[in-house]
Amino acid sequence: MKTIRPGRLIAKTILALAGFLAVFPLLWTALNALKNNVDIITRVPKVVFTPTLANISYILGRDSVLTGLYNSAVACGAAVLIGIVLGLPAAYAVARYPNRFAGDIQFFVLSLRFLPPVAVAIPLMVIWLQVGLYDTLPALIVTYSLLTISVIMWLAIPAFQGVPKEIEEAAFVDGYGAYSVFWRIALPVAARSLIGAVAFSFVLVWNEFLIALMLSSSNAKTLPIVASELSQQGMNVPWGILNASVVLLSLPPLLFLGVLSGFLNSVFRQKKS
Amino acid sequence: MRRRSSLPVTFLVPTLAILLVLSMVPTLYAIVIALQNRELSAPGYSWVWFSNFADLFSDRRFLNAVWVSVKWEIVTVVATMVVAIGLGVLMFEVAGPRLRNFYCLLFIIPVLLPRVSAAFVWKFAYHPLYGIATYPYRLITGGLIFDPLSKPGSALFAVASVDVWQWGLFFAVIVLKLLETLPPQPIEAARLDHAKRWQIHAYVTLPMLKAPLISLMFVKMIESLRSFDLIYVMTRGGPGVATETLDMYAFSQGFIESGKVSYASAMAVLMMIATVITFTMLWKRVQA
């Protein structure tokens, strides 16, 4: 057994290093958000400094940032809602009422993910310009719905398949109709996995950049676009402010960390049984 | 028990119809635009049929972008899988249940970040004078400058490292969960035969996980196509055209440099055809 020891030590060191690498850059950014510019632009990184809230209050006081936040929240919220309303029932139908197209439907939904975003964004930009909806939230919401519906559907099919069939059959025997079985049995039983699927689709559209960049010019800019524009002003913008905007942009997806890691666990527990 | 019900029709048809419209309209329209000569600055246009496509093949910047995209795809997919399998196996071997949970939580964080955020975080970190990632180099060499993002040779790898930081760590978690679903008997048997730890994984566990690992690689190949945000924020395709992938070049042709929307769309259509054909074939293979 002695020969294994140094190997284990090396393995543990590598893991610890990877864990450190996973979070340290982000923590450092958060730290920089609390620094004055003189404390950031130093050749030797400063760990001890007098913290300031100036960057954060500057960011939260900017109209462009607040509009971006509002646009992101509305566009992502509405698109996810549409994704839930249209995606969940369709996923249930595929999971529970198998027909000969089920395989094709699943492949079609997945194949939407193959489409290069540029290939979708260019024509959509021309279309929205022609109908006069370019640079508006409705255009963004409709475009994002394609993303949310397909992702929610893709992830919800296995979630519904994981619901024990016996429970649903028992409900049918008790005289429930097909729709109330969906509402009262399948949805609540699969809820945990479904919440994971919905959270995933939210993170996906919140983080989306290319389509938002192409479909907005001033009114409908989402937060990622606003944040990236701050940096285009070069190094004239104090770094602390940029760091603060990165932190603000990153917080909402991180709120779902618990939900999503629980979702991963439930997916793999299903596979085991 | 299930009686005939209207449920599948009412639940499926509207959703599929909407998905079809939302996906086919832009796709077909992309092809239409690619056959015209639209420009952002001028409202008029005429049909030029395939001349945009013909121009592409004599455009050296386009051919460079194809090559950069292929390089990007190979580098990120291979590096992600190596990191994921390496760290996943290490966690499986030396970490107890509580430590595993802790690492899993840490490793999921990078992938949740918006790519714009991840790109900024590392753009700061790679700054030659003030970056935290270049600090060790400055310390060791006594202040020499190392600027990975502005050298043509290293820029692509520097940007790819951010992609691997996000996806490699996340996939390590999935590899660990996959290893945990394996039955313990074959591993025990190999151990009784005095197989070394690495041999057990190389010859027993990883071959048992071949199918899910291939699916994982497939997912990464699709996600690697979405490199635009990282490259846009970190290098804008530069230095020169060293990191100019197809979507970056299409974007700059269509919107930054010349406003040649049709030309950009022709590029996008070629990308679309290539990816749809490749991934459909791969998918059928994975399923078979």
Interface residues (C-beta under 8 A of the other chain):
Chain A: I4 G7 R8 A11 K12 I14 L15 A18 G19 L21 A22 V23 P25 L26 W28 T29 N32 I40 I41 T42 R43 V44 P45 L86 G87 P89 A90 Y92 A93 V94 Y97 N99 I105 F107 F108 V109 L110 S111 L112 R113 F114 L115 P116 P117 V118 A119 V120 I122 P123 L124 M125 V126 I127 V142 T143 S145 L146 I149 S150 M153 E169 F172 V173 G177 A178 Y179 F182 V203 W206 N207 F209 L210 L213 M214 P224 A227 S228 S231 W239 L242 N243 V246 L249 S250 P253 L254 F256 L257 L260 S261 L264 N265 F268 K271 K272
Chain B: M1 R2 R3 S5 S6 L7 P8 T10 F11 L12 P14 T15 L16 I18 L19 L22 S23 V25 P26 T27 Y29 A30 V32 I33 R38 L87 L90 M91 E93 V94 A95 F102 Y103 C104 L105 L106 F107 I108 I109 P110 L112 L113 P114 R115 V116 S117 F120 V121 W122 K123 F124 A125 L129 Y130 I132 A133 Y135 R138 G143 W165 L169 A172 V173 I174 K177 L178 E180 T181 R197 I222 L225 R226 F228 D229 Y232 V233 L246 D247 A250 F251 G254 F255 V261 A264 S265 M267 A268 V269 M271 M272 T275 V276 F279 T280 W283
